[in-house]
C-alpha cells in the first residue's frame, strides 16, 4: 500500500532571519502534528520599518504522514 502524505501551508515569522522564520513554522506545526516528513519554503518576505527589516516571514509547506 502506498503512503499518503498531507501538506499544510503555514507562515512563520522571526525578527532574526528567514531560516528562523521557517523553523518557527515547523516547530509550531510539531505542537499538534505527528510524523512531519518535510518542509518546503514556498516564499519569503519581510516587513520593513524605517528602512530596516523588522520581521522575516516565510511561507512553508509542511508535509506529514496520515495516520490510519
mmCIF file of the C-alpha atoms, coordinates in Angstrom:
data_MODEL
# 
_entry.id   MODEL 
# 
loop_
_atom_site.group_PDB 
_atom_site.id 
_atom_site.type_symbol 
_atom_site.label_atom_id 
_atom_site.label_alt_id 
_atom_site.label_comp_id 
_atom_site.label_asym_id 
_atom_site.label_entity_id 
_atom_site.label_seq_id 
_atom_site.pdbx_PDB_ins_code 
_atom_site.Cartn_x 
_atom_site.Cartn_y 
_atom_site.Cartn_z 
_atom_site.occupancy 
_atom_site.B_iso_or_equiv 
_atom_site.pdbx_formal_charge 
_atom_site.auth_seq_id 
_atom_site.auth_comp_id 
_atom_site.auth_asym_id 
_atom_site.auth_atom_id 
_atom_site.pdbx_PDB_model_num 
ATOM 1  C CA . UNK A 1 1  ? 0.000  0.000  0.000  1.00 0.00 ? 1  UNK A CA 1 
ATOM 2  C CA . UNK A 1 2  ? 1.317  3.458  -0.884 1.00 0.00 ? 2  UNK A CA 1 
ATOM 3  C CA . UNK A 1 3  ? 1.954  6.031  1.802  1.00 0.00 ? 3  UNK A CA 1 
ATOM 4  C CA . UNK A 1 4  ? -0.260 9.080  1.833  1.00 0.00 ? 4  UNK A CA 1 
ATOM 5  C CA . UNK A 1 5  ? 1.132  12.440 2.901  1.00 0.00 ? 5  UNK A CA 1 
ATOM 6  C CA . UNK A 1 6  ? -0.848 15.561 3.712  1.00 0.00 ? 6  UNK A CA 1 
ATOM 7  C CA . UNK A 1 7  ? 0.593  19.045 3.158  1.00 0.00 ? 7  UNK A CA 1 
ATOM 8  C CA . UNK A 1 8  ? -0.424 22.172 5.040  1.00 0.00 ? 8  UNK A CA 1 
ATOM 9  C CA . UNK A 1 9  ? 0.742  25.718 4.405  1.00 0.00 ? 9  UNK A CA 1 
ATOM 10 C CA . UNK A 1 10 ? 1.933  27.882 7.284  1.00 0.00 ? 10 UNK A CA 1 
ATOM 11 C CA . UNK A 1 11 ? 3.548  31.303 7.605  1.00 0.00 ? 11 UNK A CA 1 
ATOM 12 C CA . UNK A 1 12 ? 6.368  31.590 10.112 1.00 0.00 ? 12 UNK A CA 1 
ATOM 13 C CA . UNK A 1 13 ? 7.979  34.794 11.290 1.00 0.00 ? 13 UNK A CA 1 
ATOM 14 C CA . UNK A 1 14 ? 11.125 35.830 13.121 1.00 0.00 ? 14 UNK A CA 1 
ATOM 15 C CA . UNK A 1 15 ? 12.882 39.092 13.913 1.00 0.00 ? 15 UNK A CA 1 
ATOM 16 C CA . UNK A 1 16 ? 16.232 37.379 13.175 1.00 0.00 ? 16 UNK A CA 1 
ATOM 17 C CA . UNK A 1 17 ? 16.279 35.528 9.832  1.00 0.00 ? 17 UNK A CA 1 
ATOM 18 C CA . UNK A 1 18 ? 14.377 33.667 7.117  1.00 0.00 ? 18 UNK A CA 1 
ATOM 19 C CA . UNK A 1 19 ? 15.784 30.360 8.416  1.00 0.00 ? 19 UNK A CA 1 
ATOM 20 C CA . UNK A 1 20 ? 14.424 31.043 11.892 1.00 0.00 ? 20 UNK A CA 1 
ATOM 21 C CA . UNK A 1 21 ? 11.071 32.039 10.417 1.00 0.00 ? 21 UNK A CA 1 
ATOM 22 C CA . UNK A 1 22 ? 10.851 28.696 8.595  1.00 0.00 ? 22 UNK A CA 1 
ATOM 23 C CA . UNK A 1 23 ? 11.924 26.860 11.746 1.00 0.00 ? 23 UNK A CA 1 
ATOM 24 C CA . UNK A 1 24 ? 9.221  28.674 13.733 1.00 0.00 ? 24 UNK A CA 1 
ATOM 25 C CA . UNK A 1 25 ? 6.563  27.393 11.311 1.00 0.00 ? 25 UNK A CA 1 
ATOM 26 C CA . UNK A 1 26 ? 7.797  23.794 11.600 1.00 0.00 ? 26 UNK A CA 1 
ATOM 27 C CA . UNK A 1 27 ? 8.071  23.973 15.394 1.00 0.00 ? 27 UNK A CA 1 
ATOM 28 C CA . UNK A 1 28 ? 4.539  25.323 15.669 1.00 0.00 ? 28 UNK A CA 1 
ATOM 29 C CA . UNK A 1 29 ? 3.226  22.557 13.400 1.00 0.00 ? 29 UNK A CA 1 
ATOM 30 C CA . UNK A 1 30 ? 5.023  19.964 15.535 1.00 0.00 ? 30 UNK A CA 1 
ATOM 31 C CA . UNK A 1 31 ? 2.939  21.003 18.546 1.00 0.00 ? 31 UNK A CA 1 
ATOM 32 C CA . UNK A 1 32 ? -0.157 19.412 17.021 1.00 0.00 ? 32 UNK A CA 1 
ATOM 33 C CA . UNK A 1 33 ? 1.104  17.125 14.230 1.00 0.00 ? 33 UNK A CA 1 
ATOM 34 C CA . UNK A 1 34 ? 2.988  13.846 14.400 1.00 0.00 ? 34 UNK A CA 1 
ATOM 35 C CA . UNK A 1 35 ? 5.113  12.365 11.644 1.00 0.00 ? 35 UNK A CA 1 
ATOM 36 C CA . UNK A 1 36 ? 6.351  15.528 9.916  1.00 0.00 ? 36 UNK A CA 1 
ATOM 37 C CA . UNK A 1 37 ? 8.435  14.316 6.990  1.00 0.00 ? 37 UNK A CA 1 
ATOM 38 C CA . UNK A 1 38 ? 9.462  17.524 5.263  1.00 0.00 ? 38 UNK A CA 1 
ATOM 39 C CA . UNK A 1 39 ? 9.144  21.245 4.790  1.00 0.00 ? 39 UNK A CA 1 
ATOM 40 C CA . UNK A 1 40 ? 9.334  23.315 1.626  1.00 0.00 ? 40 UNK A CA 1 
ATOM 41 C CA . UNK A 1 41 ? 9.847  27.078 1.761  1.00 0.00 ? 41 UNK A CA 1 
ATOM 42 C CA . UNK A 1 42 ? 7.466  28.427 -0.851 1.00 0.00 ? 42 UNK A CA 1 
ATOM 43 C CA . UNK A 1 43 ? 8.213  32.124 -0.477 1.00 0.00 ? 43 UNK A CA 1 
ATOM 44 C CA . UNK A 1 44 ? 9.977  34.682 1.668  1.00 0.00 ? 44 UNK A CA 1 
ATOM 45 C CA . UNK A 1 45 ? 9.037  38.252 2.503  1.00 0.00 ? 45 UNK A CA 1 
ATOM 46 C CA . UNK A 1 46 ? 9.960  40.863 5.063  1.00 0.00 ? 46 UNK A CA 1 
ATOM 47 C CA . UNK A 1 47 ? 8.321  43.656 6.990  1.00 0.00 ? 47 UNK A CA 1 
ATOM 48 C CA . UNK A 1 48 ? 10.281 46.913 6.730  1.00 0.00 ? 48 UNK A CA 1 
ATOM 49 C CA . UNK A 1 49 ? 10.106 49.868 9.083  1.00 0.00 ? 49 UNK A CA 1 
ATOM 50 C CA . UNK A 1 50 ? 12.369 52.928 8.969  1.00 0.00 ? 50 UNK A CA 1 
ATOM 51 C CA . UNK A 1 51 ? 14.433 51.400 6.145  1.00 0.00 ? 51 UNK A CA 1 
ATOM 52 C CA . UNK A 1 52 ? 15.219 48.273 8.209  1.00 0.00 ? 52 UNK A CA 1 
ATOM 53 C CA . UNK A 1 53 ? 13.879 44.741 8.115  1.00 0.00 ? 53 UNK A CA 1 
ATOM 54 C CA . UNK A 1 54 ? 11.966 44.237 11.332 1.00 0.00 ? 54 UNK A CA 1 
ATOM 55 C CA . UNK A 1 55 ? 10.425 40.845 10.619 1.00 0.00 ? 55 UNK A CA 1 
ATOM 56 C CA . UNK A 1 56 ? 11.317 37.969 8.296  1.00 0.00 ? 56 UNK A CA 1 
ATOM 57 C CA . UNK A 1 57 ? 8.447  35.829 7.019  1.00 0.00 ? 57 UNK A CA 1 
ATOM 58 C CA . UNK A 1 58 ? 8.392  32.508 5.213  1.00 0.00 ? 58 UNK A CA 1 
ATOM 59 C CA . UNK A 1 59 ? 5.507  30.619 3.707  1.00 0.00 ? 59 UNK A CA 1 
ATOM 60 C CA . UNK A 1 60 ? 6.221  26.938 4.356  1.00 0.00 ? 60 UNK A CA 1 
ATOM 61 C CA . UNK A 1 61 ? 4.514  23.766 3.111  1.00 0.00 ? 61 UNK A CA 1 
ATOM 62 C CA . UNK A 1 62 ? 4.800  21.169 5.883  1.00 0.00 ? 62 UNK A CA 1 
ATOM 63 C CA . UNK A 1 63 ? 4.293  17.511 4.924  1.00 0.00 ? 63 UNK A CA 1 
ATOM 64 C CA . UNK A 1 64 ? 3.242  14.792 7.336  1.00 0.00 ? 64 UNK A CA 1 
ATOM 65 C CA . UNK A 1 65 ? 2.091  11.200 7.098  1.00 0.00 ? 65 UNK A CA 1 
ATOM 66 C CA . UNK A 1 66 ? -1.600 10.477 7.568  1.00 0.00 ? 66 UNK A CA 1 
ATOM 67 C CA . UNK A 1 67 ? -2.329 8.045  10.378 1.00 0.00 ? 67 UNK A CA 1 
ATOM 68 C CA . UNK A 1 68 ? -4.755 5.237  9.796  1.00 0.00 ? 68 UNK A CA 1 
# 
